[in-house]
Amino acid sequence: MDIALIRTFLEVSASGSFVAASDRLFVTQSAVSLRVQRLEDSLGRPLFTRSKAGAELTPAGAEFERYALGLLKLWEEARQQVAIPEGFTKSLTIGAQYSLWPRLGFRWIDALRAESPTLNLRTELGMPDRLTRFLVEGIVQAALLYTPQLRAGLSVSQVSDDTLVLAASWPDPTLDLAGRYVFVDWGPEFVQAHAMALPELTNPGLTFSLGAMAAEFIVTRHYAAYLPARYIKQYLEAGRLHLVPDAPRFPYPAYVVWRDDLDTDVADIARRTLGTVAGQAQSAQEAVLAELEEISDPDADLILGEAALLD
């Protein structure tokens, strides 16, 4: 069985669209259609009902989906087991969004290496849709995400209480940021809360969907942006970024998504080490928030989204 056909079938099923599947798989729509057609020819049954609205699983397609997931999982297990280097006993693949790697993911890797030197580790980077697909397919067994998607065979738990704070690349910044502000799109909840609390900065003409990567942009330019407190601590200590006094902050929790069938011994080690690392990261964030409170007017302190919750 061609694994590419299985992956394509599952992507069309998950997205409900041949066009969306082609975008996610980085192939043409005709290639997606051809792969599905080959699979249907092999099985002798149509798997999707096509329409202008998209693609919907037929009864045969719904029946085949659970086998497809099993086949892909078995393939990934075999591929990863065969790839385990000599001297290692088990394997774990971790995925994370970019913003969660530097101060959380990398330290998790350090802790896992110290706790279990014979555990072979692999990593993946991606946005939530890509990482969720990797989790479902068994390519990744655990992933750090800001916006987790719950699917069958996966479980989600909160790993940290990240907070977004406003920081600028020049000393003694104020909320007068006209022409010097980068709007980082942290998702619909942030967008709504930001529009209510800081309407004058809602559409500054420069918007990034890069998460914490935006820090690399503003530290070398005359800009300010909302970034994770935990992530920017090193920039603050180096004097490359500066907190904006009286700026509201925004809670932005991070989550870990696990495959339910993760090896028990590996899962125990992974959960324990992640808990330790998350606690250390929380301490770093608390130090940044304490600094922000120290330089801000207590009466001006506001958590973004709080007003919306009170309405």
N, C-alpha and C positions, 0 to 999 in steps of 0.2 A: 504494500500500500504506500502510495506517495504521500509523505507527511505534509507536503505543501498543499495538497488537495484538502486534507483534513483541516489544516489551519485556515484555509480560505473559507471552507464551509462554516467553521465556527465563527469567523469574523463577520461573515454575512449574517449569520444567525444573531449575533450579539448586537450588531449595528442596525439590522433591519433594512440594509441598503447595499446594493452592489457598488454604488458610487462611494459611499463611506468606507466600505471594506477596501476598495482600491486605494483610497487615500491613506488608510492606516497600514496597509501592507506595502505601500510604495510600488505598486504595479498598476498597469492600465486597467480600465474597466473591462475591456475585452478579454484581458488575461484572467480576470476574476470569473467572468462568464464562462470562459473555456474550461477553467478548472472545475467549476461546479457542474458543467455539462459532462465532463469526463467522469466525475464521481457518480452522477445520475445514471450515466450509461453503464457504469460498472455494477451499480446496485439494481438497475432495471426499474427504478421508480423515481418520479419527480420529487425533489426535496424542498423546493420553494414554489410558492405561487407568486409570480411577478405581476406588478401593477405600477401605475404612475406613483402610487404612494410609497412604493418600496418593495421589499421581499418578505414574505411571511412563510414560516415553516408549514409544510403539508403534514398530515398525520405521519407519513413515512419519515419525513425530515425530523419531526419531533422525537420519533422512536430512535432514529439513527444518532441524534445528538448525544445521548448519554454514552453510546458506544464510541463515538468520535472523541469525547472527552477522555474516556478510558484508554483508547488507543494512543492519544497524544501524551497522556500522563505516563503510560508504560514506556513510550519512546524516550521521553525526557529522563525518566529514571535510568533507563539503560544507557543513554548517552552520557549522563553525568557520572554514573557508576564506572563506566569504562574509562572516563577521563580522569578519574582520581589518580593523582601521582603516587609513585611508590613511596611508602612511608606514611601515608595518610589512610585513615580507616573509613571516614564518612565525609559527606559533602553537604554544604549549605550555600544556597544562592540568595543573596539579599538585594533588594531593589530599593531605591529611594528617589524622591524628587531632589532636584539640585540643591535647594535651600537647606535640606535636611542632612546632606552628606558631611559638610565640613565640621560642624560642632557636635554632631550626634552619630551619624553613620560611621565615620572614620574611627571615632573613639569606640564604637561598638565592635568594629573589626579588631582594634587593639585588644579589647577585653576578651573577645572570643579567642584570639591567638594565645593570650596568656593563660586562659582557662583550659583550652583544649588544643594543644599544639598539633595534634594529628587530625584536626578537622580541616578539610579542604574548603576554602572559601572562594566564591565567585560573586561579582557585583554587577548590577544593572542600573542604568540611569534612565529616567523617563518621566513623562507626565502621568497623571492618574489613569487615564484610559489605557495607555500602553502597559503600565505596570500591572493593572488589573487583569489585562489579557494574559500577561506573562504568569500571573498567579493562577488563573483558571487553567492555563495550559500546562502548568507544572514546571515552567522554565525557572520561575522564582518561587521560593518557599515562604519568604517573609518580605514585607515592603513597608517602608516609612512614607506616609502620605498625609497631606493636609486635608484632602477631600476623598476619603475612602468610599469605595463602592462595594456594598455587600452582595456577594453572590453565593450560590450553593457551594458548599465545601470550603468556605472561607469564614474566618471569625475576625472581629475587629475589637481593639481595645485602645483607649487613649493612653498615649505614652508621655506627653508633656503638655504643659499649659503655656505655649508660646505666646508672646505678646509683641505686636507691631508698634514701634515707636518712631517718631519723626526725628530724623537726623540730617544734618547739613555738613558740607565739606569745608566750612569756614568757621572761625571762632566766633563766639557770642552771637549765634543766629537768633532771629526773632520769627514770629509768625507772618511777618511781612515778606512773603516769598514770591511775589509777582515776577514772572519771567525767570525764576530760578527753581522751579518745582517740577519734579518728575512724578507723574501719577503711576504708581505700580498697581496693577490690577490684581488684587488678592482674592477675587471672587465676588459673587453678587451680594453677599452679606456685608462685606467690607465696602463695596461701592455704594450701597444704600446708606450705611451709617456715615460714611465719609461725606456724602452729599448733604446730609442733614447737619453735620457738625462743622464742616469746612466748605460751604458752598462756593466760596470765592476761589477754591483750589480744585474744584471738581473737574474742570476741563481746561488744563493748562496748555494744551497744544502739544504735549509730549507724554505719551502713555507707553508703558512697558508691561509686557506679560511675561517677564523673565524672573519673577520672584526675587530672591535675595541676590541673584546675579547682578541686579541693578546697582548694588553697592560698588561693584568694580567700575561702573560708569561714573557714579557721582563723586567718588573719592578723588578723581583726577580732573574734575570739572566743578564749576561753581553752581552746584545743584543740591537740592534736598529731596528726601523721599522717605516713605514709610518702609521700614525694614525690621526683621526680627531682632529683638533685644539681645537674645542669646548669640545670634550670628555676628552682630556688629561690636561685641564687647572688645575684641582685639583691635578693631579700628579706633574705638574710643580711647583705649589705653595708649595707642600709638599716636594719638593726636591727629589722626587723619579724618575722623568724623567727630561731630559735636552734637549733643542732644539739643533739641529746640525746647526751651522752657515754655511751660503753660500749654504745650501741645497735647491734645487728647491721645490716648493710646487705645489699641484694639486687640482684644483677646483672639488668639488664632491657634487653637489646640492642634497638636499633631497626633497621628494615630499610627499604630502598627497593625498590618493585616497579615494573618497567618493562614497557611494551608492547614486544614484540619488533620490531614494525614501525614503531617511532618513527623519524622522519626522521634519517638518519645524522649530518648536521651539527648538528641540534638535540640529538641524543643525546650527541654528543661534548662540546658546551658544557655541557649539563646535568650530565653525569657529572663533568666536571672542576671545575665550580664547587661542586657538592655535596661533593666530596672536600675542597676547601679549607675550606668552611664547617664540615663535620663535624670537621675537625682543630681548628678554633678552639673549637668547642663542647666538644671533649674536653679542651682545656686548662682551660676554665672548670670542668669537672667535677673534674678532678684537683686544682684548688685547693681545692674544697669537701671532697674526701676527705682531703686533707692536713690541713685544719683539724680534721676529725673525728678523725683519728688523733692529732693533737696534744693534744686534750682528753680522749682516752679512755685507759683502762688497756690496755696492750698485751696483757695476758693475757685481757682480756674481748672483744677484737676477734674478730668472727665474721661470716662471710658467710652470710646466710640461704640455706638449701638445701644448704650444704656438708656438713652432717651426714648429710642424706639420701643424698648422692652417695657418702659413705664407707661407708654401711651395706651 
